[in-house]
Amino acid sequence: MNNYSDVELETAHKHSLANRKTIQKSEQCSCFYCCCVFPATMVEQWLSEANGQGDTGWCPRCGVDSLIGDASGIPLTPSFLAAMNGKYFDADCAIEADELKPTSLHSS
């Protein structure tokens, strides 16, 4: 069950866009598509926004631009990521809960 309001989820979603500065200030980062949490330093690919507002990070695991850094103040909990995934992708998280560990990602 989703315990988060639409306003909370929509506010969090805004942090997934043009988020390079926030991610670079973050210790941890999360993707609400694959629901993985990992060190923010692992984000190495960026998409320049056409509106000139900044760069948006791509997940190093799944390649989707659905990242939120902890410097945004948004909770990176499994329940919150699942709620975001349900709202924006209408699906279950793309990986199993026991895979939600930074060690499941390795830099190449």
Secondary structure, DSSP 8 states (H G I E B T S, - for coil): ---S-HHHHHHHHHTTSS-HHHHHH-SEEEETTT--EEEGGG---EEE-TTSS-EEE--TTT--S-EEEGGGT----HHHHHHHHHHHHSS--SS-GGG-SGGG----
